[in-house]
Amino acid sequence: MISELERLASEIGDEGLRTKVLDFLRVPEIEVDGDPLPFDVCPGGAYIHHSYEGGLLQHTVAVTRLCVLLCDLVEEVYGGQVNRDHVLAGAILHDVMKCYAYMPNGRGGFRTSPLGERIDHLTLLVAEMYRCGFPTGVIHVVASHHGDKSPVKPKTLEALIVSVADIADSELSRQTLRAAEYLVREVTGSRRMLGSSEEALEVIRAKAEGGWKGVRDLLLGEN
């Protein structure tokens, strides 16, 4: 998926902005305590959504591709005009500092890092983007991507597009993970977090196609 994210970044028309974004994808070295997780290892969160190895990369690709579709919708259906460079840059970078916010918990999952307990990933990213001279419009996209929960609400169309895409993909992940975990708990009697969205969707598909027996067959190998 790294190659897919780089392909999406290559669609940024402004060369200077495109270069800055690609540099950030390598996880910028910032002067803070703590070692970052590799971008393709970091989770999207410790529990709420994409809470597994590689979840951040998967979430970032999904959000960016959703943003491209929303740009098409705004322009082709509603007749609006979108700065696609700002949308793409903001979508690709919106969570990149989560690499500093999480660390392995020693049990196959992740927990908030000591740095992440004190400084959230948005604050880290906004500060670093200002230091590196990103356009204010792109910084606003990043700063407002949590919608009403952000330090500032989306005030531009570009920011709104990224916020909507982020919420949609986060909810898709959260609800499929929780649904699959419920099915696993009901069948096995134990609670465990799943290792990927693919695993969660496989459990949900087993229930839809085979009922509870389908889930038992999948998880317990029953005939």
Beta strands, then each sheet from edge to edge (+ up, - down):
strand 1: 102-104
strand 2: 110-112
sheet 1: 1+ 2-
end
